[in-house]
Amino acid sequence: MPFRLWVFFLLGVSYQGMISAQPLQPSALPEPLSLEYALSLAEQHHPDLLAAKLDIEQSLAVRQELEAASSLSASLNGRARWLGLPNTDGTTEDHALGISIKKPLYDFGVSEQKEQAATLYEASSKLIYQSKLENRRQDIMRRYFDVLLADLEFFRENERMAGAFIRWDRARKRQSLGLSDDLEILKLERIYQKVRKDRYTTQGMQRVTRARLALALNRPGMLPSTLSKPALPQLERKVPDVELMQAWARQHNPTLRALQKRYQAAQAKLEAARSGSGLKLDAEVGVASYTMQPASRDDWRVGINFNYPLYSGGRDDAKVAKALTEKYKSKNNFNRAVMDIEQAILEVWTKLGSLKIEREEMLVLNDYQGLNLDHTRIIYEQGLQTSLGTSMVEVTNAEWMLAKTEYQMAVLWLQLEGLIGLPFESFPQQEKKQGQ
């Protein structure tokens, strides 16, 4: 095949590879969208997870490269050469073809330590990915609840606007009967215009929160119309003891486990650096064939090669110092993360306790506003003067406040799940200590 055709062929293969590597068009979101379905999309293609995935692939490639370096290797060597030698007529053929097989035998454990470090780093990269995935789930849940709250807020402001308009319209009718003055009408109109502006703002937030949810689901532009209200059984759970949760986090938190493995990997790299200046042994087997056969050439060979460094000019000491620094940094990162995660658990635990009390208050408030609305409606139906519109707004506002509290609690429970590294069902249960 001519060279130009080869070039076009290779470019075509590369283009087809690029096309096949493109992610598929994401599927449309169901209507109504459920929280369970939204959370199931957390692991699909998303920029937040790309770096973690690439880190896994890179660590896997490093481990495979190190494993290959210590395994048997074979190579085919050859040449085609013509020589013009003195005192000979014409040219002399000096062709050669041979096979060489090599296998590292011993290097004071350097290869083993490097492979162990690469394996640990690969495992830590997978744990970091798991932690990033938990963050994605929390972000999706927050965005989902933001949409539900935006809808409730719009309904509240819509009722407020309707009530403000009715009061303003009644005042205008009273004015025609001489029962209302201009000042009262302007005052009520000002209130109506302000509430109307608030309603417009909340209507805009309905679209904004849906757009944010679509981005979190990696479906930009696919704004869900309706969302189903999720069941939240975790709201009835007892909050476990904070010290117990911190102890479990030290064992199961994916970030801590990842940093622990990176510390172990740094320790293995340090041992490899300390052993790097030792004796190295390789075995070699080879066969060859030549058109010219001077006495110095061999048809076959079997041997053991060794290498023992005598002086490195301080390079080995520098490698050890670098590996030691990396070990200390890894340990410090682990200790810092332990403190941050334990503090985060304490803050979530405290907030959950506060929201649990707040939820009980909101439940009572919702019951009160519901009964108050029924009472107000009875009075209204009897033709007596009453503020039915205000009562309806108060009911909707109480529902919004309860939903906001419950959604905050649900996010905090999911955050605890990520911090501890355990699902809700596996949370350790322990009776609260007296006084807590």
Stockholm file with secondary structure:
# STOCKHOLM 1.0

chainA/1-436         MPFRLWVFFLLGVSYQGMISAQPLQPSALPEPLSLEYALSLAEQHHPDLLAAKLDIEQSLAVRQELEAASSLSASLNGRARWLGLPNTDGTTEDHALGISIKKPLYDFGVSEQKEQAATLYEASSKLIYQSKLENRRQDIMRRYFDVLLADLEFFRENERMAGAFIRWDRARKRQSLGLSDDLEILKLERIYQKVRKDRYTTQGMQRVTRARLALALNRPGMLPSTLSKPALPQLERKVPDVELMQAWARQHNPTLRALQKRYQAAQAKLEAARSGSGLKLDAEVGVASYTMQPASRDDWRVGINFNYPLYSGGRDDAKVAKALTEKYKSKNNFNRAVMDIEQAILEVWTKLGSLKIEREEMLVLNDYQGLNLDHTRIIYEQGLQTSLGTSMVEVTNAEWMLAKTEYQMAVLWLQLEGLIGLPFESFPQQEKKQGQ
#=GR chainA/1-436 SS CCHHHHHHHHHHHHHHHHHHHSCCCCCCCCSSBCHHHHHHTTTSSCHHHHHHHHHHHHHHHHHHHHHHHTSCEEEEEEECCEECCTTSSSCEECCEEEEEEEEEEESTTHHHHHHHHHHHHHHHHHHHHHHHHHHHHHHHHHHHHHHHHHHHHHHHHHHHHHHHHHHHHHHHHHHHTTSSCHHHHHHHHHHHHHHHHHHHHHHHHHHHHHHHHHHHTTCTTCCCSCBCCCCCGGGGSCCCCHHHHHHHHHHHCHHHHHHHHHHHHHHHHHHHHHHTTSCEEEEEEEEEEESSCCTTCCSEEEEEEEECCSCCTTHHHHHHHHHHHHHHHHHHHHHHHHHHHHHHHHHHHHHHHHHHHHHHHHHHHHHHHHHHHHHHHHHHHTTCCCCHHHHHHHHHHHHHHHHHHHHHHHHHHHHHHHHHTSCGGGCCCCCCCTTC
#=GC SS_cons         CCHHHHHHHHHHHHHHHHHHHSCCCCCCCCSSBCHHHHHHTTTSSCHHHHHHHHHHHHHHHHHHHHHHHTSCEEEEEEECCEECCTTSSSCEECCEEEEEEEEEEESTTHHHHHHHHHHHHHHHHHHHHHHHHHHHHHHHHHHHHHHHHHHHHHHHHHHHHHHHHHHHHHHHHHHHTTSSCHHHHHHHHHHHHHHHHHHHHHHHHHHHHHHHHHHHTTCTTCCCSCBCCCCCGGGGSCCCCHHHHHHHHHHHCHHHHHHHHHHHHHHHHHHHHHHTTSCEEEEEEEEEEESSCCTTCCSEEEEEEEECCSCCTTHHHHHHHHHHHHHHHHHHHHHHHHHHHHHHHHHHHHHHHHHHHHHHHHHHHHHHHHHHHHHHHHHHHTTCCCCHHHHHHHHHHHHHHHHHHHHHHHHHHHHHHHHHTSCGGGCCCCCCCTTC
//
